[in-house]
Amino acid sequence: MISDSAVPPAVSALEDPSFPFEVVSVIAELESWRKEINRPIYHLHKWWAQRLGSVFRAILIGALTDDPVKVMDMFYRPVRFPDATIFDPFMGSGTTIGEALKLGCRAIGRDINPVPYLAVKNALRNVSRDDVLATFHAIERDVAPRIRRYYLVPLETGEQAEVLYYFWVKYVACPSCGASVDLFSSYIFARHAYPHRNPDAKALCPNCGAINSVRYDAERATCVGCTYVFNPQTGPVQKSMAVCPQCSASFSIVRAIRLRNGPPEHRLYAKLVLMPDGTKAYLKADESDRVLYQDAAQALAARQNAYPVVPIEEGYNTAQVRRYQYYWWHQMFNHRQLLGLSLLAERIKAIEDLSLRELFTCLFSSVLEFNNLFASYKGEGTGAVRHMFSHHILKPERTPLEANLWGTPKSSGAFSTLFRTRLLRALEYRDNPFEILPVIAGGRVTSKKVYGISAPLSQSIVGSYDEFRDRGGVYLSCGDSSRTDLPDESVTLIVTDPPFFDNVHYSELADFFYVWQRHILDQVPTSHGTTTRAAGEVQSRDADLFARRLGDVFAECHRVLRADGLLVFTYHHARSEGWFAVLSAIVNAGFVVTAAVPVKSELSRATPKQQTHHPIDIDVIFSCRKRCAASSRRYPRSSMLLTKASQVAKAQVARLARTGRRLSRNDVRVVLMAQVVTLLSQTLSIDNAREWLRSRENDIDAVVEDLFAHAQIISKQRPLVAVGGREHTWQLSLPI
């Protein structure tokens, strides 16, 4: 075991141009494909922009050592920094905290939002696995039969079968003739996740509602029930418009919904059933399904205080659901879902032990993401439920999927399945963490788990710095990170990932979970009332306000950070306003950027990225020091700034491209703008930097095009990458 002092190097490996960011990106890429398996501790509960643990492990090692050559060797060795204190002011899913604990560091995490605070506290809390299993089985005994009865349906054989998923469609009245119009964009409602390999699909007959087996790309089908001929690919809906099948009138869906007093209604049309012999069958919804649903609705009506009744406040990310007339959070669930959730919530609230009650509240809250009217069907061959935040926003789903809330071994997104795949997996990783090592198997790059190099993550959670100083453990708190109880210069290293500048407002989305957490728990870690929105949150579409609030947090970081310490954070943005905002925050807080390196960001095939013409798959790791501590360094003249920035960016782009990584134009822009921000922080005042950016927009665009063309040429070559240390090393030619 290596034990290192907490004295940061004068120039860290992270600040050295040779820091192996391209190698870290290869490992991070593998992690990203199954990050809930490769880093389950950070996925106990949903949070947005969850960064990759392998990246943050490399950041911490790189920041606390001075030799970039040693970074990958140390990555796969039991390195410990027992005297280093790491602080994350934007704790989020807890990636910094977990990776710091694995390296034997002392860790402090803070977040203004109570939802991630609760999740991280429960992911790291030292609870007995036996107690967790006993609690689950007690819940199963008391609640599972009461929930599962509403998913048991009769078959024509007289036997009973359990429904895995119910299929619903929204419908509205045609403004012209009043006929009901189902909001199908396609009548194919089920297909395989990999249709080219498994072309079988299911289509709904628009005439009689029968279930038809078709190819996923079929443009003509004859119904097996009524011989009606139809095109399965086209339904009444095209984008935001619908065409009435009765009178052929075209109308705006949103405008039709606004004529109602409430959200659009739903019609049940199909179900996927687990047959007695273990096979699955798609069946048409029938009268027994409607009766069963009404029974659930009546049972819900008989319950008191069954669910939270909290309004959805106006906001940037709530505007879309409010346009669909969703004004209350409980309207995002149907009656059967609300009944099952209320039974679970009531039982969890009765757990006597507070630690277990909070842990199962986190599990319950995770279940919400998959069991609502905004979830949809991904199809066979993968986890069947597409959770409501796959787009990172509150997007109304026109063909929602209702999953079996308790679940079966052959369903996903349910309480019982998430208990196994999220909670138990997180506990296992907490006690026995591992890293992933790239390997070649069958001619493909895959990964294997390397155990025994990281410390367990289970810790006692303390609630103040005094306790942390005297008793140790992990200090977690919920509050504004521009004001903390940390003493001056008490932190060795600050590593964080700030919120998005403009697109995703965390608190507006987190309220979906918070209203239920507040409903279950007697005490919640916030004084916000019914919302997690807070005046001091670093979240705004106003670039100046975002910069000011981020700068306030960075100023507090400046106060608590040692004179020789580093502030390290990850960031990317597509527009110049976002780059100037982060530059302003850095400079006004008294920091200067000493290095910026690109690294793999989130999952490349995340839905928001796939919908973008030039998706960003790269984060930048910014290393910053206090300006007074960096004053002796030599910086380039402002007249040479863009030339110098483009030279460094070109070298970094080439290193990424040589690993086979295909960079988009926006990826290249991120790499270049990071170097621009670095040099601007060193050479110009904020006012002069703003003017410099405005006057160089065309020049920057031209450099981006040159770098993008350069990256395309290099990425077509077959690259060679080496990863690992003395005991774990691999080399391979990555496929083009």
N, C-alpha and C positions, 0 to 999 in steps of 0.2 A: 504494500500500500504506500502511496506517495502522500506525504503531508507537506503542504506548502504554506508559507506565511501569507498574511492578509495584506502585505504591502504591495500595492499595484506597481507594475513596472513603469519606468519612465516613458517608454514607448512599448505598448502592449503588442502581442502578436496580432490582435484584431486590427491594429492601426498600421501594421506593416503591409506594404503592397503585395507581399507573397502569401498573405493569409489565404488558405485553400478554400475559398468560397465555392468554387465550381465543384469540388469534391463533396463538400457538405451538401450541395444542391442535389447531387446524385443520390445520396442517402435520403435526403428529405423527400425527393420524388417518390421513392419506394414507400416511405412512411405515409405519404399523402393518400395513396390509393386505398389503404385500410387504416386510417389514422385512429379510428375508434377501437381497433384491435392492437395496433402498434403503440399507442399511447392512451389506453382506456381511462386512465386516471383523470384526464382532462375532458372526458366526454360523458361523465356521469349525468350532465345536464347540458342542454343547449346553451351556447353562447355564440356570438357572431365573430367572424374573423379570427377563428382559433388558429394561432400560429403553430408551426411544427416544432415538436420537442427536440428533434435532432438539431435543428438550427439554433435553438436557444442553449442547448448543451455546448455546441461549438462556440457560441458567443461567450458564454461564461468562461470556458477554458481559455479562449483566445484573449479575453480581457484580463485574466489573472496570471498569464504567463507571457514571456517576452520573445519566445522563439516560434515563429509560424511553422517551422519544420516539425516541431514536436506536437502540434495540435492534433493531427489525426492519430498519432501514436497514443497520445493521452486520451483520446476519444474512446478507445477500446481498452483502457486500463483503469484500475480502481484508484483514480485520482481523488484526493480530498483536500479541501481548503477550509479547515475547521474554524479559522479565525476571521474569515471573510463574512461580512454582513451585507446581504443583497436586499435591495428594496425595489418593489414594483408598485408604482403609484396608480397604474391602470391594470389591476390584477386580472380582470376578465376570467378566463377559464383556468387560470393558475399555472400556466406553462412555465413562467419564470420561477415561481415558487417551487414547483415540483422538481425542475431540473437543478435548482440550487441545492435542494435537500439531497438529491442523489449524489451530488458532489461534496456532501458533508458541510455545506455552508450554513450559516444562520440566515433565516429568511423572514422578511417583513412584506406583507401584501396588503394593499388597500384599494378599495373600489367604491365609487360613489353610489353604485347601484346594488341593492340588497340581493338581487337574484344571483349574480355570480359569487357574491360573498357567501351566501348560503351553500352554494354548490362546492366551492373550494374548501370551505370549512368541513363539509361532510366527506369530501373525497380524501382528505388528509387525516381526519379524526381517527384516533385509536379506539376503534370499536371491535368487539370480538366477532369473528366470522360465525361462530356457533350461535351467538345471540342473534345475529342477523338472520341466519337460517331458521332459527326457532320462531322469530317474529314473523317471517314470511309464511311459514307453515300455519301459524295461528290465524293470520289474515286469510289464507287460503281456506282453512276449515270454516271460518265464520262467514266469508263473503263470496267465495267462488261459486258455490251452487246457486246463490241468489242472483248473480249476474249471468251465469251461463244459461239459465233457463230461458232467457230472452233471445238466445241464439240457437235453440233446439227446434227443428222443424220436422213435420211428418213427411215421409216419402210415400210414393204410390204403393210400395210393397207393404206398408203398414209399419215399417221400422222408423226410427228417428235418426236424424243426422244433425251434425253441428255445422252451423254456418261460419265459414271463415271470414267472408267479406260480403257486405251488401253494396249494391251499386245504385246510386241515386243520380238524378238529373234535375237541375233547376228548370223551372218553366215560368213564363210570363204570359200575360194576356196581350194579344195583338191589339195595338191601339186603333186599328182600322175596323176589324170585325169582331174582336173580343175572343177569338179562338185561342186555346192554350197552345203555346209554342215551346217545345222542348229545346233547351239550349245546347244541342249537340253540334259540334263542328264536324264530327265524323261519327258514323254509326258503328265503327269498329271501337269497341270499348275494352277489349282485352287482347293483348298480343305479347309475344315473348320479348324479353329485354334485348335479345340478340336475334332480330327477325330474319336476317339473311341466313343464319344457320338453322333457325326454327321458324319457318314461315307461317305456321298455323295461327289463326286468330279467330276471335269471336265478334260477330256483328249482330246488332239488334235490328230486326225488321221494323221499319217505320210505319208499316201498315197494321200488323197484328201483334208486334212485340215479341215474336219468337226469337230464340237464340239460334244463330246460324254459324256454322263453321266455314270460314273463308281463308284465303291467303291474305296476309297483312297488306299486300299491294293490289288486291283485286279491285277492279272498277265496275264489276257487274256481278250481281248475285241474285239467285232466285230463292225466295224464302221457302224453307222446308215446311212451314206451317200453312201458308196461304198462296204460295206460288207467285207472290208479288215480286216484280223485278225492280231492283234498285241499285244505286251506286253506293257502296259502303263507305267510300272516301268522303262524301259530302253530306253534311247535315244542314239544318236551317241557318247555322251561324257561320259568319265569316268575319273574323276579327271582332270589331265592336258592333257589328250590324247583324240583324237577323231577318229572314224572309219567312213570312207566314205561309205554311203549306196550304192553307185554305183559300186565302184571297190574294196571295202573291205580293202583298204589300211589304216593302222593305222599311225597317225601322231601327232606331238606335236602342240597344239593349238597356243602357243606363237610363235613358228617358222613359222607357217603358216601366222600369223598376220604380222610378220616381213617382209614377202614378199610384203606386201602392202605399199603404201605411205600414211599412216594415220591409224586411228583406224578402227576396223572392222565395216562393214555395218550392218544395222538392217532391219528386215522384220516384218511388221505388220501382225499378224495372228488372233487376236481375240479382242473382246471388251466386257465390262460389261455395260449394258445400263439400265437407269432408264426409265421404260415404262410409258406411259401416265396414267395408273391406279395405279402407285406407286410401282409396283413390279420391281424386277431386273431380267435381262435375259442375259446370256452369248451367244453371237452371233459371227459367223465367220466374220472376216473382209472382206469387199467387195470393189468394185470399187469406190463406193461413199466415202468410208473412205480414199482411196488413193488420190482421187481428192481433198477432203477437206484438206488433209495434204499438197498437192502441192500448194493449194491456200495460206495456211499459209506460206509456204516457199517463195512464190513470194512476199507476203506482207512484210516479213522480209527483203528480198533483196532490197526492195524499201526504207527502213528506213536508215537514216544516224546515225552513232555512236550509234547503237542500243544496243550494249552490250560491256563489257570490253574485249579487245583483249590483253591478258597478258600471257606470257609463264609460263608453269609449270617447276619450277627449279628442278634440280636434288636433291635428298635427300633420306633418309632412308625410309620415309613413302610415297614418291612419286615415288619410283623406280618401284613399281608394275604397276601403270597406265602408266608409260613411256614405260614399256615393251609391253604394249598393244597399243603403238603408240599414246597415248594421250600426246600431247606436249603443248596444249593450254587449259586454263580453260574453254573456251566456247565450246570446243569439248565434254564436259561432258553433253551437253544438245542437244536435237533435235531441228529442226527448229521451230516447233510449240511452244515448251517450251520457246525458245529464243524470239519468237515474243511476247508471253504473258508477259514474264518477262520484256521485253523492254517497253511495254505499261505501266505496273505498275511502273517501275523505273522512266519513264518520268513523270508520274503523281505525284509520291511522291516527285520528285525533285522540282516540282512546288509549293509545300506547303510553304506558306510564313513564318509561325512561325517556327523558328529553332528547338524548343523543340519538336513540333509535327512532323517535318520532320525527325528528328533523331529517334523518337519513331517508326514511320512507316517504317523507314529504317531497324530497328531491326526486325520488323515483316516480312518485305520483305525478309530479310536475313534468317530468320527461314524457310520461305517457300522454299528456295533453297534446303534445306536438303531433302525435300520430292518430289521435282520436277526436276529430272535429270535422266540421263541414268544409274545411279548406284543404284537407288531405285528398290525395288522388291515387290512382292505381298505376304502379310502375310496370306490372305484368309479371309473368312467370320468369324464372331464371335469376331472380334477384330478390332482395327484400321487397315484398309486394307493395308496401305502403310508401308513397312519396309524401314526406312530411310537409307540413304547411309552410315551413320557412325555407324550402328548397330554392326559392327565388330571393331570399333574404328580406322579403317584404310581406305585407299582408295582402296577398293576391286572392280575390274571390275565386273559388273553384266552381266551374259550371257543371262538372260531372264528378261530384265528390264520392269518396269511398268511405264506407263505414266498416271498420274492422271489428272483429270480435274482441271486446274490451279486455276480458280476462285472458283470452288467447288459448291456443293449442300448440303442440310441438310443430305444427305445420303452418302456423300463421306468424305474422310479424307485427311489431309496433304495439304489442299488448303488455299489460301489467306483468304477467308471468314471464313472457319472453324477454322483456327489458330487464327484469330482475336478474335473469341469467346472463344476458349479453352485455349489460351495462354495469349493474351494481356488483355482481359477483366478479366479473372480469376486472373491474376497477380495484376491488379489494385484493385480488390476486396480484395485480401489478403493484399495488401499494406495498405489499409485503415482500415481493420478489421481482423487482423491476429488471428490465432487460433493454439492450440496444439491438437494433437491426443491422446486420452486416450483409451487403450485397454479395450474392454468389451466382454462379452460372449453373443452371440445371436444365438439361434438355435443350441446350442452345439458347436459352432465354435467361435474362437477368431477373433473378428473384432475390429473396432475402432469407436469412436465418436469424434466430434469436440468440443473442449472446448474454448469458446470465453471469452473475457473480462479480460484476464490476461497479455496481451502483449500490449506494446505501438505501435501506428501506425508507419509505416516505412517511410512514405512520408517525404522527407527532401529537403531543399535547398542544392544544390551541390556547393561546393567551390573548387577553383583550386590552393590554396596555403596554407601553414601552417599559415601564417600571417592572412589570411582571416578566417581560422578555429579558430584561437585563439581569434580573435576580434568579429567575427560574429556568430560563431557556425556552425551548419549544419553538413554535411558529407564532409570530404576532400577526394576526389578521384583524382588519377593522373595516367598517363600512362608513364612508364619509368623504367629504371633499378633500382631495389630495393637495389642494393649495394651502391647506392648514392641517398640520399634523402635530403630534406630541413628541416627535423625534427630536433629540437634542442636536445642537449645531455639530456638524462634521462627525456624525455618528455612523455614517454609512460608507462602506468600502466601495460599493458599485451599485449603480442604478441601471436596471435592465427592464425595458417595457415595450409595449406596443400600443400607442395612443389610439383613440377612436377614429373612425372615418371622419373626414372633413364634412361631407355634404350628403351622401347618398342614404346611409342607413343610420337612423336615430335609435340607438339601443334602447333607451328608456321607453319610447313609444311602443316598441315591440315587446319588451320585457314585461310590460303590464299584463299581457296575456297570461303569463305564468304567475305573476305576483299576486293578482287578485285571488287566486286559488291558494297560494302559499299562505297568504294572510287569513284566508277562510279557515285553514286547518290549524295553524299555529297560534297559540295564545299571545306570544310575543314575537315580533319580527324586528330585525335589526335596522330599523329606519323610522324616522318621524314624518315620512312623506304622506302618510294617510293611505288613500286608495290608489296612489300612483307612485311609480319610481322616478318620475320626472323631478329634477332638482335645478334650482337656479344656477348652481355652479358647475353643472355638467359640461364637459368639453364636447359639445355637440351643437353645431349650428351650420346653416347654409350660408350665413354671413361670414365671409372669409376673415374680416377684421375681428369679429367677435370670437371666432374660433381661435385665431392667433392669440388674442388677448387672454382667453381662458387657458389655452395650452401653455402660454407664457407664464401665467400665474402658477401653474403646477410645476413648470420647469424652474421657476424662481425658488419655490420651496425645495425642489431637488438641489438647487445650488446651495441653499442654506444647510441642508442636512448632509451633503456629500463632503467627504474629506477633500482637503486641498489638492491632493494628488489623485483623486478618484476620477472615474469615468461615468458619464451619462451615456448609455447606449440605448437606442430605440430603433425599431423597424418602421418603415413608412413607404408608401408609394402614392402617386396620384397622376392623373392623366392631363391635368390642366395647370397652367402657370399660377393661377390663384392659389391652388393647394400648395405649390412649392414655396411661393412667397409667404404664405401663412406660417408654414413650419420654420422658414428662415427667420421670420420676425420673432417667433416664440423663442427660438434658440438664442438669438442675439440679445433680445431685450431681457432675457433671464441671466445674462452674463456669461454665456457659453460661446465657444468657438468650435466648429466642426474640424476634427483632426483627421478623419478618414471616413470614407463611405464606400461600402462594397455591396455588390448585388448578390442575391441569394434566392433560391426557390421559395415561392410564396405558397398559397393554398393549393388545393386539388385542382389540377389543370382542367378537368372536365366538370367543374362545378357549374350548375345551371346558369348563374349570371354571366360567367365567362363565355359559355357556349353561345350566348345570345348577343355577344359583343363582337363587332367586326375585327377589332384589334385588341383582344383581351390582354390584360396585364397578368403575367405569371411570375413576376419578379418583385420582391421586396428589396429595399435598400437598408443595410445596417449602418446607421449613423453612429459614429463614436465622437463624443464631445468632451472637452475639458473646460474647466473654468478659465476664462480669458486671461486672468492674471497668471495662471500656471502655465499657459501656452504662449506667453508674450515673447519668449526668447526665440521662438521658431521663425524661420524665414519663409515669406510668402511671395507669390508672383505679383507683378504689377497688374493693375486692372486692365490695361490695354492688351495684355496677353491672356486674359482670363479664359475666353472661349477656346482659344487655341490649346491652352493647357488642359482644360476640361475635356476637350474632344480627344486629346492624346491618351489621357488616362481611361476615358470611357471606351475608346477603341480597343485598348489592351484588355479591358474587362469583358467587353462583348466577345472578343476573340476567344478568351478562355472559356466562357460559357458555351460558345458555339462549338468548340472542339470536343465537348462532351456529348455532342449530338443534340443539344437543346435547340429547338427551333424558336427563335425570338420573334415576337411581333414588333411592329413599328412602335407601339406604346411601350413594350419592354425596353427597346433601345432608348426611347425618350426618357424613361425612368432612370436608366443607367447614366445618361448624359446629364439630366437635370440634377441628379444627386451630386455630380462633380461640380456643376455650376453653383449649387447651394453651398457646397463645401468651400469653394474659393470666394464666393460672395461674403460668407461669414467671416472670412479672414482679411478681406481687403477693403470693403466698402461699408459706409453707413447704411442704415435701412432705407432712408430716403433715396440715396444714390443707387442702392441695389434695386429698388423698385423701378427707377427710371432706366437703369441698365437693362433689366428684363424686358421692359416695354419696347425699348429701341432695338433689341436683338432678336425679336420673335422670328423674323424671316431667316436670319442667320442660323438660329437654332434649328428651324425646320430643315434647312439645307444640310446641316451636319447630321441630323437624324436620318435623312435619306441616304447619305453616304455610309453611315455606320450600319444601317439596315442592309444595304446591298453587300457590304463587307461580311456581315454575319451570315447572309444566305450562302455566299460562296464557301465559307469555312464549314458551315454545318453540313454541306454535301459530302465532305470528306469523311472517311471512316475514322472515328477518334479512338484514342487509347486513354483509359482512365485507370489510375491506381488509387486504391482506398485501403486504409488500415494501418496497423502498427506492426510491431515485431512478430506478434502472435497471430494477428488477423490481417491478412493482406490478400487482395485479389487484383488481377488485371484482366481487362477484356476489351475487345473491340465492340463498342455499342452499335446496335443496328441502326441504320439510317432511317 
